[in-house]
Amino acid sequence: MSRRIRSSGLAFGVLLVLAGCADPQLGALDRELAAIRSDPGPTPQITLPEIPELESVPYDESQQRSPFIARLPEVADTPRGSEDLAPDLSRSREPLEAYGLEQLDLVGTLTQGGQPYALVRAPEGQVHRLRVGNHMGSDFGRIVSITSSSVQLVEVVPTGRGGWIERNTRLTLDD
């Protein structure tokens, strides 16, 4: 009996919900929309503003330097350098010469038998032991001194004018 009462109650509830969805004003709304659709009313007149005639101005400064491109350094500003400083390109390259100095990390120094060594980590994580005279960096850097906190290098870089110059660089433990 309880099941029959629940079923009857559920059916009555559904009937009430459906009856609540019926609105007597929906018919009036349908009639109003049909009237609007049958007579949309006058179309508004849209007037476009008059477009003024523009005068074209020729650009006569095409041969001038663009203000959006940085100036190239003057040739006189760069040192000529010396061809005598050119690196030995026939020398076999050392493993750390494949990387720029900004990719290498000095992770420590040690001394064995009075000889100072630098411990340098490559980008792939391998640590290399280097001494004075070894090369590292992509600019032909040669180690000239090793202290407890830094490695002093001399790099040989091209000037762009056919010569080479030496540049002192330091790799420190803080890097």
KEFIKE-187480 format. One record per residue (C-alpha): residue number from 1; residue in one letter; x, y, z. Coordinates in nm, 2 decimals. Example, Ala and Ser with C-alpha at 12.3 -4.5 7.8 and 13.67 -1.06 7.14 Angstrom:
2
1, A, 1.23, -0.45, 0.78
2, S, 1.37, -0.11, 0.71
//
This chain:
175
1, M, 0.00, 0.00, 0.00
2, S, 0.28, 0.23, 0.08
3, R, 0.42, 0.18, -0.27
4, R, 0.09, 0.28, -0.43
5, I, 0.07, 0.60, -0.22
6, R, 0.42, 0.70, -0.32
7, S, 0.35, 0.64, -0.69
8, S, 0.03, 0.84, -0.66
9, G, 0.21, 1.12, -0.48
10, L, 0.49, 1.13, -0.74
11, A, 0.24, 1.14, -1.03
12, F, 0.05, 1.42, -0.85
13, G, 0.37, 1.62, -0.80
14, V, 0.47, 1.58, -1.17
15, L, 0.12, 1.70, -1.27
16, L, 0.15, 2.01, -1.05
17, V, 0.49, 2.09, -1.19
18, L, 0.36, 2.07, -1.55
19, A, 0.05, 2.27, -1.46
20, G, 0.28, 2.54, -1.32
21, C, 0.46, 2.58, -1.65
22, A, 0.13, 2.67, -1.83
23, D, 0.09, 3.05, -1.83
24, P, -0.24, 3.21, -1.95
25, Q, -0.04, 3.52, -2.07
26, L, 0.17, 3.32, -2.32
27, G, -0.12, 3.34, -2.57
28, A, -0.12, 3.72, -2.55
29, L, 0.26, 3.73, -2.59
30, D, 0.23, 3.51, -2.91
31, R, -0.03, 3.75, -3.05
32, E, 0.18, 4.06, -2.98
33, L, 0.49, 3.90, -3.14
34, A, 0.29, 3.80, -3.45
35, A, 0.16, 4.16, -3.48
36, I, 0.52, 4.30, -3.46
37, R, 0.64, 4.05, -3.72
38, S, 0.36, 4.14, -3.96
39, D, 0.43, 4.52, -3.94
40, P, 0.79, 4.59, -3.86
41, G, 0.74, 4.97, -3.90
42, P, 0.94, 5.22, -4.10
43, T, 1.31, 5.16, -4.16
44, P, 1.53, 5.42, -4.01
45, Q, 1.73, 5.64, -4.26
46, I, 2.10, 5.62, -4.19
47, T, 2.32, 5.90, -4.33
48, L, 2.69, 5.84, -4.36
49, P, 2.93, 6.12, -4.29
50, E, 3.11, 6.27, -4.58
51, I, 3.47, 6.13, -4.61
52, P, 3.71, 6.42, -4.67
53, E, 3.96, 6.39, -4.96
54, L, 4.31, 6.34, -4.82
55, E, 4.62, 6.47, -4.99
56, S, 4.90, 6.22, -5.03
57, V, 5.24, 6.34, -4.91
58, P, 5.55, 6.18, -5.07
59, Y, 5.82, 6.04, -4.84
60, D, 6.15, 6.19, -4.96
61, E, 6.36, 6.07, -4.67
62, S, 6.39, 5.70, -4.79
63, Q, 6.77, 5.74, -4.82
64, Q, 6.81, 5.85, -4.46
65, R, 6.88, 5.63, -4.16
66, S, 6.57, 5.47, -4.01
67, P, 6.50, 5.59, -3.66
68, F, 6.39, 5.23, -3.57
69, I, 6.72, 5.06, -3.64
70, A, 7.01, 5.09, -3.40
71, R, 7.32, 5.26, -3.54
72, L, 7.61, 5.04, -3.64
73, P, 7.93, 5.12, -3.45
74, E, 8.16, 5.35, -3.65
75, V, 8.46, 5.16, -3.80
76, A, 8.70, 5.40, -3.63
77, D, 8.55, 5.32, -3.29
78, T, 8.65, 4.95, -3.31
79, P, 9.01, 4.86, -3.26
80, R, 9.18, 4.72, -3.56
81, G, 9.35, 4.44, -3.36
82, S, 9.65, 4.23, -3.47
83, E, 9.67, 3.93, -3.70
84, D, 9.95, 3.80, -3.48
85, L, 9.70, 3.73, -3.20
86, A, 9.49, 3.50, -3.42
87, P, 9.42, 3.17, -3.25
88, D, 9.58, 2.85, -3.36
89, L, 9.29, 2.69, -3.56
90, S, 9.49, 2.37, -3.62
91, R, 9.50, 2.30, -3.24
92, S, 9.26, 2.03, -3.13
93, R, 8.97, 2.18, -2.93
94, E, 8.92, 2.09, -2.57
95, P, 8.57, 1.97, -2.45
96, L, 8.47, 2.30, -2.28
97, E, 8.54, 2.51, -2.59
98, A, 8.21, 2.39, -2.73
99, Y, 8.02, 2.61, -2.48
100, G, 8.00, 2.98, -2.42
101, L, 8.14, 3.10, -2.08
102, E, 7.79, 3.19, -1.97
103, Q, 7.69, 2.82, -1.99
104, L, 7.98, 2.71, -1.77
105, D, 7.99, 2.72, -1.39
106, L, 8.29, 2.73, -1.16
107, V, 8.20, 2.49, -0.88
108, G, 8.53, 2.47, -0.69
109, T, 8.90, 2.49, -0.69
110, L, 9.16, 2.26, -0.54
111, T, 9.54, 2.22, -0.52
112, Q, 9.73, 1.90, -0.57
113, G, 10.11, 1.89, -0.54
114, G, 10.13, 2.27, -0.55
115, Q, 9.93, 2.28, -0.88
116, P, 9.60, 2.47, -0.87
117, Y, 9.30, 2.31, -1.05
118, A, 8.96, 2.46, -1.13
119, L, 8.64, 2.24, -1.12
120, V, 8.41, 2.36, -1.40
121, R, 8.06, 2.21, -1.46
122, A, 7.94, 2.19, -1.83
123, P, 7.57, 2.23, -1.92
124, E, 7.50, 1.86, -1.92
125, G, 7.63, 1.84, -1.56
126, Q, 7.97, 1.68, -1.60
127, V, 8.25, 1.84, -1.39
128, H, 8.59, 1.90, -1.56
129, R, 8.92, 1.95, -1.39
130, L, 9.12, 2.22, -1.56
131, R, 9.46, 2.38, -1.49
132, V, 9.65, 2.69, -1.61
133, G, 9.70, 2.66, -1.99
134, N, 9.37, 2.47, -2.06
135, H, 9.11, 2.63, -2.29
136, M, 8.74, 2.69, -2.23
137, G, 8.47, 2.90, -2.38
138, S, 8.37, 2.96, -2.74
139, D, 8.61, 3.26, -2.78
140, F, 8.94, 3.06, -2.75
141, G, 8.97, 3.13, -2.38
142, R, 9.30, 3.02, -2.22
143, I, 9.32, 2.99, -1.84
144, V, 9.61, 3.22, -1.71
145, S, 9.55, 3.19, -1.34
146, I, 9.34, 3.00, -1.08
147, T, 9.27, 3.14, -0.73
148, S, 9.06, 3.00, -0.46
149, S, 8.75, 3.18, -0.59
150, S, 8.80, 3.25, -0.95
151, V, 8.96, 3.16, -1.28
152, Q, 9.12, 3.43, -1.50
153, L, 9.10, 3.38, -1.87
154, V, 9.23, 3.55, -2.18
155, E, 9.00, 3.52, -2.47
156, V, 9.09, 3.60, -2.83
157, V, 8.81, 3.76, -3.02
158, P, 8.78, 3.89, -3.38
159, T, 8.75, 4.27, -3.42
160, G, 8.54, 4.25, -3.74
161, R, 8.81, 4.44, -3.92
162, G, 9.04, 4.15, -4.00
163, G, 9.23, 4.15, -3.67
164, W, 9.21, 3.99, -3.33
165, I, 9.22, 4.13, -2.98
166, E, 9.27, 3.98, -2.63
167, R, 9.00, 4.02, -2.38
168, N, 9.04, 3.94, -2.01
169, T, 8.76, 3.75, -1.85
170, R, 8.70, 3.61, -1.50
171, L, 8.48, 3.31, -1.40
172, T, 8.40, 3.32, -1.03
173, L, 8.23, 3.08, -0.78
174, D, 7.94, 3.33, -0.75
175, D, 7.85, 3.28, -1.12
//
